[in-house]
Amino acid sequence: MKGKLIVTSLEPRPYAGSEPGKGFNWAMALSKFYEVHVLALPHSVKTCQDSGLCDDWVFHSINYTIPPSQGGIDFYKWYYTWCRLVIEKCHELIEKNTYVGLHHTVLGSYRILPAYEKLGIPFTLGPLGGSESVPRNLLKDYGFPIKVYAQEYLRSSLNKCCLLNPFVRKTIRLASYVLATTSETEDDLRSAGALKTKAVFPDVVEGLGVSLEQAMAARNVQCSQISQKLNLIFSGRALWWKGGHIAIRFLERLLIAGINARLDIYSDGPALNAWKELANQLVIPHERLSFHGMVTREELLNAYKASHLFVYPTLHDSSSSSIPESYMSGLPTMTFYCGGAKMAAVPEAGINFAPQSVNEFLEIGTETVKKWVKDPKLWIQSCKAALIQSQNFSLQSIENAIQTTIVPSLLK
């Protein structure tokens, strides 16, 4: 018989991105090894039960309000109360059942954690994120507005201050295992006292319904087009650190170099108007640049298939499902190879490296594209590498991580 494991999952939801998807997928992977007793908000319990995908899960509702849609102080106030309710519910369960332990999957941050050490059972955490920040050498020339620059300059220090909280440190130090979303977070978790750690990619990304052979065949057909017209794509929220403005500057470099390129931006958010203004200042022709807003996943995946390069100059994602999604269609990426992007991307699948400056990033990117246009077979090699890498973002990958980290830790 499988041992019983408490899994705190907040708002698990099948086939979802971000935290709801992570909560569901990690609970699903854990259910291979344990009888999972999932703690979640009532509306998420119903969603999971209606899906028919987790009939063997045991649910325990945390009767609390739906969390605020925006982050900030209001959300953390809400989350602080939720942490307290989780501990109360766990005490109730432990009085009635024998559990091998507990795993905390949700809200990939260490800023606030429930005091699991009070439960008297082994517990594991993660994957947690939070230490991802802008590489110092990219801060000055990234193009941040002054206010955003100040926020990004202080991000790393503020993250480290959160780990000075004695309550957070105690929970991290007494955990049997702590998983991290990136190497940066893993380093900080170790400095906070975590005894056993590992960085793992936290998300499961669904396939596109086509085989690797079909995807590669489509890219081979597209290969001849690259010398005639290069299609770039950027997708993500319009936040300055996501780098939509860098994608626009890269388009400008390619046009100056005589490359017949165009860029499609799928985005919405606070920085979008500034990005549009930048395009006007650079006098980029309208036919070379289109803003589409946020679209459905199906529309975005079709856009990936029609593109030659996913320009994604994000600086501190703790994870990024968009990179695996582009790879599953054989679409190479262009990243700063830091934070969550480094966990997902590989150098050979496009233009993925850690530059000393934004200018170096744009220069090497331009030179690489010029080589692709001259010899499209080089682009095809990047497409193949992307498809190979796409195989590493499955539920099986999470199960393997659990088997080598959490399972041995909870045997004691």
N, C-alpha and C positions, 0 to 999 in steps of 0.2 A: 504493500500500500504506500501511496505517496504521503510524505509528511505535509502537514498543514503550514502554509506560509501566508502571513498577512502582507498584502501589497497595497500601499497607499498610492492612489492614482488620480484623485481629484475629479477630472472630467474626461475619462477615457472615451474615445470615439473611433469606431472602425473607419478605415479609409480616409483618415484626416491627416493634416499636416501638423506641424508645431507640437505643442505640449499634449493636446488631446490624442493625436496619433501616437506620440511616443508612449504615453501612459497605456494606451491599448496594446501596442505592439510588445512592450516589455512584459506586460501581464500575460499576454498570449505566449510569449517565449518561456516565461517562468512556469506556465501551466504544464509544460512538457515534463518538468521535473518535480512539481509540487501540486498539491491541491490548494489553489490560490483562493484566499479570502480577500476580496477586493473592497477597499474603502473608497467610496466616491459619492459625489453629489447625486441626489435622487434622479434628476433628469438624465444624467449620464448612465445611471444604472438601467433605466428604461431603454435608452438607445442601444446599449450593449445587449440587453436581453432580446429586444426586437430583432436584432441582426441575425440571431441564430448561430453566431460564430463562437459563442463562449458559453454553451449550455452547461459545461462542467465547472464553471466558476461559481463560487459562493459570494454573493454580494452583501455588503453591510452599508446602508446609506448613512451619510453624514448629513443630517437635516440642518442645512444652512442656506443662506441666500446665494444666488448666482453671483460670481465675482464681478467687480467692475470691469468694463470692457477696456479701459485705459489703464496704463501703469501709473507709477507715481505713489504718493503718500497714501491716497485712498485705497489703492490696491494692497499695499503692505499692511495697512490697518486691518483690512479684511483678511488677509492671509495669516496674520498673527493670531487672530481668533480661530481661524480654521486649524492651525497647528495645535492649539489647545484642545479643540474638539476631537481631533484625531487621537491625542493621547488619552482622553477620557474614554473614547470608544474602544481603543486597544485594551485598556484596563478591563473593560466589561468583557471583551472577548477572551482575554487570557484567563479570567476567573472561571470560564466555562469550558475552555478547550486547551489542548496542549499543542503549542506551535513550535516548529523548529527554528523560527525566526521571523524577521520582517524585512521587506525591501521597500525602500522609498524611491519612486520613479519620477515624481512630478516636479514641475517648476524648476527647470534646470539651472538653479542658482543656489549658492550656499549662504546668501545674505540672511535668510531666516530659515531655521530648521526646527521641526518638532523635537522635543527633548526625549528622543527614543531611549536614551540611556536609563530613564526612569522605569522602563517596562520590565527589566530583569530577563530579557531574552536577547539572543544575538540579533544584530541588524546590519544591513548593508545599505549603501546610498548610491544613487546615481542612475545614469550619468549626469553629473552636475557640471554646469558651466559658470562663467562669471569673470574669469580673469583675462579674457580676450580684450586687447586694447590696441590702439594704433601703434605700429612700430615707430619709434622715435625718429628714425631717419626720414619718414614719410610725412611727418606732421607739418613741416613748414611749407612744403610746396604742393600739398594735396589740394589746396584751394578752399579750405574751410572759412566760413564767415567768422568774425572775431568771437562771437558768443559760443559758437559750436567748437571753435578751436580751444577755448578755455575749458569747455566740458570734456573734450577728448584728451586734453593735456592732463587733466586731473583724474581721468577714469581709472588708470592703473593704481594710483594712490588710494582712491576711494574703495576700490575692490579689496586692496590689502587691509584697509582699516576695518572692513566688515569682518575679516578673519581675526581681528584682535578682540572681537566680542567673546568674552569667556564662555558664554553659553553655547555659541556656535562652535567654538574650538573644542569644547568638551564632547559635544555630539560627534564631531568629526574624528577626534582622537580615539573615542571608544567604539567606533564602527569597526566591524570585522573586515569590511572591504569598502573602499570608496572608488567608484568609477567616475571618470572625467570625460568631458566632450572634446577637450584639446590638451596638448602637452603643457600649454601655459597654465591652465587651471590645475592640471595634475601637479605641477611644481608648487603652486601656492597651497594646495591641499596638503602636500607633504610638509610644507613649512608650518602649517597649522597643526601638525601632529598626526595626520593620517598615516597609519602603519603600513597598509597595503593599498596600492593604487594601480590603476591602469587607465590609459586614454583609449576610448573606443568611439567609433562613429555611432551616434545614438538613434538614427532613424532607419526605418524600412521604407524603401521606395518601390512602388509597384511597377512591374514591367509594362511595356507599351502594347502588349498583345502581338508582337512580332518576334521572330527568332533573330538571333545574331546574324544569320546568313541573309535574311530578308533586309535587315537594317543595313548591312554592308553592301548588299546589291543596290539599294537605293542611293547610298553615298557614291558608289562607283558610277552610277548614271549621272549624278550631280557633279562629278569630278570635272567634266569638260566645261561646266558653266563658270568655274571659279576664275578663269582667265578673262572671261567676258564681263562678269559682274559679281562682286563679292558682297554677300549679305551678312551683316552683323546683327546681333540681337543682344539687348540688355533687358532683364526682368528683375523686379524686386521693388520693395517699398522705396519711395522717394525720400530717403534719409541720406544726409550728406556722406556718412561713412560707408554707405552702400556703393557709392562711386559712379552714379549715372553721369555726372559731369565729366568724369575721366573717360568714359566711353565716348562722349561727344568730342572731347579733345583728341581721342584716338582716331575718330572718323576724320577730323580735320587733318591730322598728320597723313592719313592714307590718301586723301584727296590731293594734298600738296605734292605727295610722292607720285601722283599720276595714276593711282589705283582707282578703278571704277567701282567704288564702294557705296553702300547705303546702310543706314542703321535704323532699326525698329526698337523703340523703347516702350516696354509694357510696365507702367508704373503709375503710382499715385501717392501723394503724401506731401509733407510740408516743404520739401526742397524742390518740388517739380517746377514751380513758376521760375525759380532762379535758374534751373537747368535750361528751361526754354529761353530765358533771357540770354544765357551764355551762348546758345546756338545762334541767336540773332546777332550778338556781338561779334561772333566769329564769321558771320555772313555765310553760313552753311545753306546751300540751296534747299528749298522746301522738299524738292523731289528726292533729296539725299537723306532726309531725316523725318521720321514719323513718330508721333506720340499716340499710343493706343489706349492708355489707361489700363486698369486691371481687367483681366479677362478670365474665362473659365480655364480649368486645367487642360481640357481637350483642345481649346483654341491655342493655348500656349505651346502644347506639345506639337501641334501642327506647325506652329511658327518655328520651333526648334528644327523640325524636319526640313524646312525650307531655307534654313540658314547655313552659313559656313563656319561661323565662329560665335560662341557665346562669350561676350565681353562682360566679365563680372568682377570688377575691381573692389570687392568688399574688403573691409579692413579688420573687422572683429566679429563676424558671425560665430556663435558658439556651435552652430551646425548649419547645414545648408542642403536642403533636399533638391534645390534647383540644379546643382551640379550633377548629381546622379541622374536626374531626369534628362539632362542634356546628353549625358554619356550613353544613356539607353537608346538614344536615336543615332548614336555615332557622331554626335556633335562635339568637336573640341572646345576647350575653354581657355580663357585668358584671365588669369588671376594673379594677385600679389603673393599667393602661396603662403598665407599666414592665417592664424586663427582656424575657424572651422573649415575654410577653403583648403587648408593644408591637409586636413583629415580626409577630405573627399577627392581632391584633385591629385593628379600625378603629372610630373614634368613632361613626360612624353606624349600626353594627350592634349597637346595644344601649346599654349604659351604660358606656362605656370612656373614662376620663379620668384625669388625674393630680391627685388632690385634695391640698389642703394638710393635711388631717387625716382620720383615719378617720371622725370625726363628719360631716365634709362629704360624704364618700363615701356614708355611710348616708342622710344627708338628701337629697342630690340623687337617689340611687337611689329613695328612697321617693316623692319628688315625681314622678319620671319614671313610675314604676309607676302612680301615681294618675292621671296623664294617659292612660296606656294603657287603664286600666279605664274611664275616662270616654269615650275615643275609641279603640277598638281598631284603627282604621285607622293610627294612629301606630305601634302595635306591628307591624303588617303592613309598614310601611316599613322597620323595622329587620330584619325577616325577609328582605326583598328584598335589603337591603345585605349581610346575612350570606351569602346564596346567591351573590351576585356575588363577594364576597371569597373564597369557597370555591374558586374556579377558580384561585387562585394557589398551590396546594400540590401541584402535579403533578411528575412526572418531567421534563416539558418545562421547567418553571421552573428545575430544577437544571441541565438541559442548557444553557439560555440563560445562566445564571450562569457555567458552565464556559467557554462559547464566548467570553464577553466578558472573562474574567479569566485563567483557567489557560492556555487555548490560546495566546493571544498571548504570555504570559510564557514559555512553553516553546519558542517558535519561535527564540529567540535562540541 
